[in-house]
Amino acid sequence: ESAMEAEKREGERQETLQIAAIHHIPWLEDRHTLSDGRVCIRLTTAANEFDAVTLRHAFHYAEGEPFAHATDIPMERMWRDENREVWQVVFAPRD
């Protein structure tokens, strides 16, 4: 399979993304700061919906487009049951 074919296949997969399969509440247990200043982000997805999840962390104080200076951080699957999966990443934000 060529790189172009793989990219096209990935684009088709992204087009079928079901936003209803993702649950994230940006406070309480889904986002909190640890005592050392790192940030913990969690989200819940429908079971077997994603092979991998990546958090795109933008630097919102940069001039211009914030996502031009974004960092992609792979999330780790913490647990799953027959209905859902919980993904988590812990990272030190750039200030």
Secondary structure as UniProt FT lines:
FT   HELIX           3..15
FT   HELIX           19..21
FT   STRAND          22..23
FT   HELIX           28..30
FT   STRAND          31..33
FT   TURN            35..36
FT   STRAND          39..46
FT   TURN            47..48
FT   STRAND          54..57
FT   TURN            60..61
FT   HELIX           66..69
FT   STRAND          71..74
FT   STRAND          76..80
FT   STRAND          84..91
//
